[in-house]
């Protein structure tokens, strides 16, 4: 059976587009892949969650519910900050989009920090910053997650994320 030249070109073109169009490296939207990890909170992470909720309750605000998926998104960013040895919000639009799509977030906030040795220290620092305090005290947020990782020198990096569902 003979295949005409036109049919052969069409088959090759379709095969090529299928094989090359789904590559992560080609689409340019994967700034830092978000890993959905099983979350087991450390003592310090649980303390931060409690301190933030206690602060909110002291102001008459609703306490926030921790959500493992948010913490897994935060973990991806904390891991990135440790790897780059920089505190930053790089890739926040991608994390925000991920939480909108996969956690049904209506809005997203993020606090990051570096170098604190205690939950109380980092939460106090966030509360002493008007920008960070505004995120913690945002009455529309309903859920949050936390991630803490140590760098090779033993210093902690923190990412705390908040969403409104």
Residue frames as a rotation matrix with the C-alpha (Angstrom) as fourth column:
UNK 1
0.584 0.812 0.000 0.00
0.812 -0.584 0.000 0.00
0.000 0.000 -1.000 0.00
UNK 2
-0.443 -0.735 0.514 1.40
0.747 -0.619 -0.241 3.35
0.496 0.277 0.823 -1.04
UNK 3
0.278 0.452 -0.847 1.03
0.782 -0.619 -0.073 6.48
-0.557 -0.643 -0.526 1.06
UNK 4
0.583 -0.035 0.812 0.83
0.621 -0.625 -0.473 9.69
0.524 0.780 -0.342 -0.92
UNK 5
-0.486 -0.861 0.148 3.35
0.624 -0.461 -0.631 12.41
0.612 -0.215 0.761 -0.21
UNK 6
-0.257 0.471 0.844 0.64
-0.444 -0.833 0.330 14.71
0.858 -0.290 0.424 1.19
UNK 7
0.798 0.572 -0.191 -0.60
-0.132 0.475 0.870 12.06
0.588 -0.669 0.454 3.63
UNK 8
0.269 -0.797 -0.542 2.98
0.840 0.469 -0.273 11.35
0.472 -0.381 0.795 4.71
UNK 9
-0.629 -0.473 0.617 3.65
0.194 -0.864 -0.465 15.06
0.753 -0.173 0.635 5.37
UNK 10
0.182 0.790 0.586 0.40
-0.585 -0.392 0.710 15.36
0.790 -0.472 0.390 7.39
UNK 11
0.824 0.097 -0.558 1.23
0.283 0.782 0.555 12.27
0.490 -0.615 0.617 9.47
UNK 12
-0.140 -0.964 -0.228 4.78
0.846 0.004 -0.533 13.52
0.515 -0.267 0.815 10.15
UNK 13
-0.516 -0.010 0.856 3.55
-0.147 -0.984 -0.100 17.02
0.844 -0.178 0.506 11.06
UNK 14
0.557 0.790 0.257 0.95
-0.463 0.038 0.886 15.66
0.690 -0.613 0.386 13.49
UNK 15
0.643 -0.393 -0.657 3.47
0.627 0.763 0.156 13.29
0.440 -0.512 0.737 15.04
UNK 16
-0.439 -0.872 0.214 6.00
0.609 -0.464 -0.643 16.09
0.661 -0.152 0.735 15.50
UNK 17
-0.277 0.374 0.885 3.46
-0.453 -0.863 0.223 18.46
0.847 -0.340 0.408 17.10
UNK 18
0.803 0.571 -0.171 2.25
-0.160 0.482 0.861 15.79
0.574 -0.664 0.479 19.53
UNK 19
0.444 -0.708 -0.549 5.80
0.805 0.584 -0.103 14.89
0.394 -0.396 0.829 20.56
UNK 20
-0.566 -0.807 0.171 6.98
0.673 -0.571 -0.470 18.48
0.476 -0.151 0.866 21.08
UNK 21
-0.166 0.534 0.829 4.01
-0.054 -0.844 0.534 20.53
0.985 0.044 0.169 22.27
UNK 22
0.790 0.602 -0.113 3.69
0.042 0.130 0.991 19.20
0.611 -0.788 0.078 25.84
UNK 23
-0.016 -0.896 -0.444 7.21
0.777 0.269 -0.570 19.72
0.630 -0.354 0.691 27.09
UNK 24
0.676 0.238 -0.697 7.49
0.696 -0.517 0.498 21.73
-0.242 -0.822 -0.515 30.36
UNK 25
-0.250 -0.899 -0.361 10.69
0.640 -0.433 0.635 23.31
-0.727 -0.072 0.683 29.16
UNK 26
-0.695 -0.061 0.716 9.05
0.696 -0.308 0.649 24.72
0.180 0.950 0.257 26.04
UNK 27
0.201 0.933 0.298 6.02
0.813 -0.329 0.480 26.50
0.546 0.146 -0.825 27.45
UNK 28
-0.521 -0.592 0.615 7.84
0.261 -0.796 -0.546 28.96
0.813 -0.124 0.570 29.71
UNK 29
0.272 0.714 0.645 5.28
-0.450 -0.498 0.741 28.97
0.851 -0.492 0.185 32.53
UNK 30
0.782 -0.022 -0.622 7.07
0.464 0.687 0.559 26.70
0.415 -0.727 0.548 34.99
UNK 31
0.437 -0.623 0.649 9.06
-0.577 -0.748 -0.329 29.19
0.690 -0.230 -0.686 37.05
UNK 32
-0.743 -0.543 0.390 9.38
-0.652 0.460 -0.602 26.82
0.148 -0.702 -0.697 39.97
UNK 33
-0.334 0.657 -0.676 7.40
-0.088 0.693 0.716 23.61
0.939 0.299 -0.173 39.91
UNK 34
-0.144 0.399 0.905 4.97
-0.970 -0.239 -0.049 23.39
0.197 -0.885 0.422 42.80
UNK 35
-0.736 -0.206 -0.645 5.18
-0.130 0.978 -0.163 20.10
0.664 -0.036 -0.747 44.61
UNK 36
0.357 0.875 0.326 2.11
-0.707 0.025 0.707 18.62
0.610 -0.483 0.628 46.27
UNK 37
-0.617 -0.693 -0.373 3.76
-0.205 0.599 -0.774 17.03
0.760 -0.401 -0.512 49.29
UNK 38
0.392 0.635 -0.665 2.30
0.568 0.402 0.718 15.23
0.724 -0.659 -0.204 52.27
UNK 39
-0.039 -0.373 0.927 2.54
-0.387 -0.850 -0.358 17.82
0.921 -0.373 -0.111 55.00
UNK 40
0.410 0.051 -0.911 3.71
0.806 0.448 0.388 16.94
0.427 -0.893 0.142 58.48
UNK 41
0.664 -0.084 0.743 3.99
-0.153 -0.988 0.025 20.16
0.732 -0.130 -0.668 60.43
UNK 42
-0.398 -0.837 -0.376 7.02
0.473 0.164 -0.866 20.76
0.786 -0.523 0.330 62.64
UNK 43
-0.025 0.327 -0.945 6.59
0.987 -0.143 -0.076 22.04
-0.160 -0.934 -0.319 66.19
UNK 44
-0.725 -0.311 -0.614 7.64
0.278 -0.948 0.153 25.54
-0.630 -0.059 0.774 65.04
UNK 45
-0.885 0.450 0.124 5.20
0.016 -0.237 0.971 25.50
0.466 0.861 0.203 62.11
UNK 46
-0.067 0.891 -0.450 2.34
0.788 0.324 0.524 24.50
0.612 -0.320 -0.723 64.43
UNK 47
-0.229 -0.108 -0.967 3.39
0.834 -0.534 -0.138 27.25
-0.501 -0.839 0.212 66.84
UNK 48
-0.975 -0.136 -0.174 3.27
0.023 -0.846 0.532 29.85
-0.220 0.515 0.828 64.04
UNK 49
-0.537 0.843 0.029 -0.19
0.286 0.149 0.947 28.68
0.794 0.516 -0.321 63.01
UNK 50
0.112 0.568 -0.816 -1.36
0.970 0.117 0.215 29.00
0.218 -0.815 -0.537 66.64
UNK 51
-0.515 -0.382 -0.767 0.28
0.608 -0.794 -0.013 32.40
-0.604 -0.473 0.641 67.19
UNK 52
-0.975 0.197 0.104 -1.31
-0.038 -0.609 0.792 33.83
0.219 0.769 0.601 64.03
UNK 53
-0.213 0.960 -0.179 -4.73
0.450 0.259 0.854 32.47
0.867 0.102 -0.488 64.96
UNK 54
-0.010 0.163 -0.987 -4.43
0.992 -0.121 -0.030 33.71
-0.124 -0.979 -0.160 68.56
UNK 55
-0.854 -0.326 -0.404 -3.53
0.276 -0.944 0.179 37.18
-0.440 0.042 0.897 67.26
UNK 56
-0.777 0.614 0.140 -6.50
-0.022 -0.249 0.968 37.18
0.629 0.749 0.207 64.88
UNK 57
0.000 0.814 -0.581 -8.86
0.762 0.376 0.527 36.01
0.648 -0.443 -0.620 67.63
UNK 58
-0.371 -0.212 -0.904 -7.58
0.838 -0.495 -0.227 38.78
-0.400 -0.842 0.361 69.95
UNK 59
-0.955 0.016 -0.296 -8.77
-0.134 -0.913 0.384 41.28
-0.264 0.407 0.875 67.31
UNK 60
-0.100 0.989 0.113 -12.15
-0.353 0.071 -0.933 39.62
-0.930 -0.133 0.342 66.92
UNK 61
-0.120 -0.016 -0.993 -11.23
-0.992 0.045 0.119 38.11
0.043 0.999 -0.021 63.55
UNK 62
0.894 0.446 -0.037 -12.03
-0.447 0.891 -0.076 34.59
-0.001 0.085 0.996 62.42
UNK 63
0.044 -0.877 0.479 -9.33
-0.417 0.419 0.806 31.99
-0.908 -0.235 -0.347 63.03
UNK 64
0.110 -0.123 -0.986 -7.83
-0.991 0.063 -0.118 30.49
0.077 0.990 -0.115 59.90
UNK 65
0.823 0.168 0.543 -7.98
-0.219 0.975 0.031 26.83
-0.525 -0.145 0.839 58.98
UNK 66
-0.284 -0.948 -0.146 -4.70
-0.633 0.071 0.771 25.25
-0.720 0.311 -0.620 57.98
UNK 67
0.859 0.506 -0.076 -4.79
-0.357 0.486 -0.798 23.55
-0.366 0.713 0.598 54.60
UNK 68
0.280 -0.804 0.525 -2.11
0.282 0.592 0.755 21.05
-0.917 -0.064 0.393 53.60
UNK 69
0.453 -0.107 0.885 -2.25
0.892 0.075 -0.447 22.02
-0.018 0.991 0.129 49.94
UNK 70
0.932 -0.142 0.334 -1.41
-0.108 -0.987 -0.118 25.64
0.347 0.074 -0.935 50.77
UNK 71
0.607 -0.742 0.286 1.53
-0.427 0.000 0.904 24.41
-0.671 -0.670 -0.317 52.86
UNK 72
0.291 -0.512 0.808 2.76
0.681 0.705 0.201 22.28
-0.673 0.492 0.553 49.97
UNK 73
0.687 -0.034 0.726 2.72
0.571 -0.592 -0.569 25.38
0.449 0.805 -0.387 47.72
UNK 74
0.878 -0.383 0.288 4.54
-0.478 -0.748 0.460 27.34
0.039 -0.541 -0.840 50.46
UNK 75
0.540 -0.686 0.488 7.06
0.110 0.632 0.767 24.48
-0.835 -0.361 0.416 50.74
UNK 76
0.497 -0.336 0.800 7.95
0.867 0.212 -0.450 24.80
-0.018 0.918 0.397 47.05
UNK 77
0.730 -0.212 0.649 8.76
0.033 -0.939 -0.343 28.48
0.682 0.272 -0.679 47.54
UNK 78
0.803 -0.464 0.374 10.68
-0.498 -0.180 0.848 27.96
-0.326 -0.868 -0.375 50.78
UNK 79
0.503 -0.612 0.611 12.77
0.542 0.773 0.328 25.30
-0.673 0.166 0.721 49.07
UNK 80
0.561 -0.245 0.791 13.45
0.699 -0.372 -0.611 27.76
0.443 0.895 -0.038 46.22
UNK 81
0.832 -0.247 0.497 14.56
-0.385 -0.902 0.196 30.48
0.400 -0.354 -0.845 48.68
UNK 82
0.667 -0.625 0.406 16.93
-0.157 0.415 0.896 28.03
-0.728 -0.662 0.179 50.39
UNK 83
0.447 -0.481 0.754 18.39
0.825 0.547 -0.140 27.00
-0.345 0.685 0.642 47.01
UNK 84
0.429 -0.241 0.870 18.90
0.557 -0.688 -0.465 30.63
0.711 0.685 -0.161 45.91
UNK 85
-0.302 -0.505 -0.809 19.89
0.953 -0.157 -0.258 31.81
0.003 -0.849 0.529 49.42
UNK 86
-0.951 0.076 0.298 17.55
-0.032 -0.988 0.151 34.82
0.306 0.134 0.942 49.04
UNK 87
-0.438 0.869 -0.231 14.34
0.535 0.046 -0.844 35.89
-0.723 -0.493 -0.484 50.74
UNK 88
-0.932 0.121 -0.342 11.93
-0.337 -0.639 0.692 36.89
-0.135 0.760 0.636 47.99
UNK 89
0.018 0.978 0.208 8.48
-0.283 0.205 -0.937 36.62
-0.959 -0.042 0.280 46.46
UNK 90
-0.692 -0.331 -0.642 9.79
-0.696 0.069 0.715 35.35
-0.192 0.941 -0.278 43.10
UNK 91
-0.882 0.319 -0.346 7.15
0.041 0.784 0.619 33.37
0.469 0.532 -0.705 41.25
UNK 92
-0.783 0.622 0.006 4.26
-0.083 -0.096 -0.992 34.60
-0.616 -0.777 0.127 43.42
UNK 93
-0.192 0.776 -0.601 1.91
-0.955 -0.290 -0.069 34.96
-0.227 0.560 0.796 40.41
UNK 94
-0.391 0.012 -0.920 2.43
-0.477 0.852 0.214 31.25
0.787 0.523 -0.328 39.61
UNK 95
-0.951 0.066 -0.303 1.74
0.286 0.561 -0.776 30.21
0.119 -0.825 -0.552 43.23
UNK 96
-0.610 0.765 -0.208 -1.31
-0.464 -0.557 -0.689 32.44
-0.643 -0.323 0.695 43.28
UNK 97
-0.168 0.531 -0.831 -2.63
-0.954 0.126 0.273 30.95
0.249 0.838 0.486 40.04
UNK 98
-0.695 -0.155 -0.702 -2.00
-0.080 0.987 -0.139 27.44
0.715 -0.040 -0.698 41.35
UNK 99
-0.920 0.347 -0.181 -4.01
0.241 0.139 -0.961 28.15
-0.308 -0.928 -0.211 44.51
UNK 100
-0.375 0.815 -0.442 -6.82
-0.802 -0.524 -0.287 29.73
-0.465 0.247 0.850 42.51
UNK 101
-0.155 0.283 -0.947 -7.03
-0.825 0.489 0.281 26.69
0.543 0.825 0.158 40.23
UNK 102
-0.380 -0.131 -0.916 -6.42
0.043 0.986 -0.159 23.87
0.924 -0.100 -0.369 42.70
UNK 103
-0.791 0.101 -0.603 -7.62
0.612 0.149 -0.777 25.26
0.011 -0.984 -0.179 46.06
UNK 104
0.107 0.904 0.415 -10.44
0.863 -0.291 0.412 27.48
0.493 0.314 -0.811 44.76
UNK 105
-0.403 -0.341 -0.849 -8.79
0.760 -0.642 -0.102 30.58
-0.510 -0.686 0.518 46.22
UNK 106
0.685 0.628 0.369 -10.51
0.726 -0.632 -0.271 33.91
0.063 0.453 -0.889 45.58
UNK 107
0.722 -0.574 0.385 -7.49
-0.469 -0.816 -0.338 35.87
0.509 0.063 -0.859 46.85
UNK 108
0.625 -0.630 -0.460 -3.98
0.691 0.721 -0.050 34.98
0.363 -0.287 0.886 48.02
UNK 109
0.781 -0.466 0.416 -1.43
-0.557 -0.821 0.125 36.61
0.283 -0.329 -0.901 50.35
UNK 110
0.607 -0.658 -0.446 2.11
0.555 0.752 -0.355 35.64
0.569 -0.032 0.822 51.27
UNK 111
0.794 -0.500 0.345 4.60
-0.607 -0.621 0.496 36.48
-0.034 -0.603 -0.797 54.03
UNK 112
0.613 -0.691 -0.384 8.24
0.408 0.693 -0.595 35.37
0.677 0.208 0.706 53.86
UNK 113
0.802 -0.438 0.407 11.11
-0.597 -0.558 0.576 35.69
-0.025 -0.705 -0.709 56.33
UNK 114
0.467 -0.750 -0.468 14.64
0.183 0.601 -0.778 34.50
0.865 0.278 0.418 57.03
UNK 115
-0.365 -0.920 0.144 16.91
-0.020 -0.147 -0.989 33.92
0.931 -0.364 0.035 59.99
UNK 116
0.093 0.432 0.897 14.52
-0.924 -0.297 0.239 33.81
0.370 -0.851 0.372 62.93
UNK 117
-0.797 -0.498 -0.340 15.05
-0.324 0.829 -0.455 31.00
0.509 -0.252 -0.823 65.44
UNK 118
-0.827 0.562 -0.021 11.59
0.304 0.416 -0.857 30.87
-0.472 -0.715 -0.515 66.99
UNK 119
-0.255 0.850 0.460 7.95
0.916 0.061 0.396 31.02
0.309 0.523 -0.794 65.99
UNK 120
0.527 0.465 -0.712 7.38
0.731 -0.674 0.101 33.97
-0.433 -0.574 -0.695 68.30
UNK 121
-0.314 -0.761 -0.567 10.32
0.245 -0.642 0.726 35.86
-0.917 0.089 0.389 66.75
UNK 122
-0.913 -0.045 0.405 9.12
0.407 -0.064 0.911 35.53
-0.015 0.997 0.077 63.16
UNK 123
0.040 0.992 0.122 5.45
0.943 -0.077 0.324 36.23
0.331 0.102 -0.938 63.99
UNK 124
0.378 0.037 -0.925 6.46
0.590 -0.780 0.209 39.33
-0.714 -0.625 -0.317 66.01
UNK 125
-0.698 -0.677 -0.232 8.57
0.206 -0.501 0.841 40.53
-0.686 0.539 0.489 63.07
UNK 126
-0.656 0.538 0.529 5.63
0.664 0.079 0.743 40.09
0.358 0.839 -0.410 60.69
UNK 127
0.370 0.869 -0.329 3.32
0.924 -0.306 0.232 41.92
0.101 -0.389 -0.916 63.11
UNK 128
0.132 -0.411 -0.902 5.82
0.434 -0.794 0.426 44.78
-0.891 -0.448 0.074 63.44
UNK 129
-0.936 -0.349 0.034 5.75
0.159 -0.335 0.929 45.29
-0.313 0.875 0.369 59.66
UNK 130
-0.316 0.886 -0.338 2.64
-0.557 -0.462 -0.691 47.09
-0.768 -0.030 0.639 58.39
UNK 131
-0.200 0.220 -0.955 2.63
-0.945 0.213 0.247 45.15
0.258 0.952 0.165 55.09
UNK 132
-0.782 -0.151 -0.604 2.99
-0.072 0.986 -0.153 41.74
0.619 -0.076 -0.782 56.75
UNK 133
-0.865 0.500 -0.030 0.54
0.031 -0.005 -0.999 42.62
-0.500 -0.866 -0.011 59.53
UNK 134
-0.276 0.792 -0.545 -2.07
-0.881 -0.435 -0.186 43.62
-0.384 0.429 0.818 56.92
UNK 135
-0.354 0.110 -0.929 -1.86
-0.585 0.748 0.312 40.14
0.729 0.654 -0.200 55.40
UNK 136
-0.908 -0.028 -0.418 -2.16
0.275 0.712 -0.646 38.40
0.316 -0.702 -0.639 58.78
UNK 137
-0.711 0.628 -0.316 -5.07
0.122 -0.333 -0.935 40.63
-0.692 -0.703 0.161 59.79
UNK 138
-0.793 0.455 -0.406 -6.92
-0.561 -0.284 0.777 40.50
0.238 0.844 0.480 56.47
UNK 139
-0.415 0.695 0.587 -10.43
-0.606 0.270 -0.749 39.58
-0.679 -0.666 0.309 57.56
UNK 140
0.439 0.635 -0.635 -11.30
-0.896 0.255 -0.364 37.97
-0.069 0.729 0.681 54.23
UNK 141
-0.435 -0.670 -0.602 -8.73
-0.689 0.678 -0.256 35.18
0.580 0.303 -0.756 54.53
UNK 142
0.608 0.756 0.243 -10.13
-0.770 0.487 0.413 31.80
0.194 -0.438 0.878 55.59
UNK 143
0.947 -0.317 0.048 -7.23
0.308 0.941 0.139 29.32
-0.089 -0.116 0.989 55.21
UNK 144
0.567 -0.820 -0.077 -3.47
-0.821 -0.556 -0.131 29.35
0.065 0.137 -0.988 55.50
UNK 145
0.898 -0.402 -0.180 -0.37
0.388 0.915 -0.111 27.20
0.209 0.030 0.977 55.23
UNK 146
0.695 -0.710 0.111 3.21
-0.659 -0.568 0.493 27.40
-0.288 -0.416 -0.863 56.42
UNK 147
0.822 -0.550 -0.148 6.61
0.430 0.769 -0.472 26.04
0.374 0.325 0.869 55.45
UNK 148
0.694 -0.702 0.162 9.94
-0.663 -0.534 0.524 26.35
-0.281 -0.471 -0.836 57.24
UNK 149
0.854 -0.515 -0.068 13.23
0.424 0.767 -0.482 24.98
0.300 0.383 0.874 55.90
UNK 150
0.610 -0.741 -0.280 16.83
-0.022 -0.369 0.929 25.29
-0.792 -0.561 -0.241 57.07
UNK 151
0.787 -0.481 -0.386 19.67
-0.507 -0.149 -0.849 26.23
0.351 0.864 -0.361 54.77
UNK 152
0.463 -0.669 -0.582 23.11
0.365 0.742 -0.562 24.59
0.808 0.048 0.587 54.93
UNK 153
-0.599 -0.679 0.425 24.20
-0.088 -0.471 -0.878 27.02
0.796 -0.563 0.223 57.69
UNK 154
-0.617 0.413 -0.670 21.20
0.768 0.501 -0.398 26.07
0.172 -0.760 -0.626 59.83
UNK 155
-0.874 0.359 -0.328 19.26
-0.225 -0.896 -0.382 29.31
-0.431 -0.260 0.864 59.30
UNK 156
-0.327 0.864 0.383 15.50
0.651 0.500 -0.572 29.12
-0.685 0.062 -0.725 58.80
UNK 157
-0.963 0.262 -0.067 13.54
-0.221 -0.618 0.755 30.35
0.156 0.742 0.653 55.78
UNK 158
-0.549 0.836 0.022 9.78
0.320 0.235 -0.918 30.86
-0.772 -0.497 -0.397 56.17
UNK 159
-0.883 0.469 -0.003 6.86
-0.213 -0.395 0.894 31.06
0.418 0.790 0.448 53.74
UNK 160
-0.623 0.782 -0.033 3.35
0.379 0.264 -0.887 31.57
-0.684 -0.565 -0.461 55.05
UNK 161
-0.931 0.350 0.099 0.48
-0.014 -0.307 0.952 31.76
0.364 0.885 0.291 52.57
UNK 162
-0.596 0.796 -0.105 -3.11
0.009 -0.123 -0.992 32.84
-0.803 -0.592 0.066 53.08
UNK 163
-0.913 0.368 0.177 -6.19
0.197 0.016 0.980 32.36
0.358 0.930 -0.087 50.91
UNK 164
-0.431 0.900 0.070 -9.82
-0.672 -0.268 -0.690 33.33
-0.602 -0.344 0.721 50.84
UNK 165
-0.913 0.191 0.360 -12.00
0.341 0.842 0.417 30.44
-0.223 0.504 -0.835 49.69
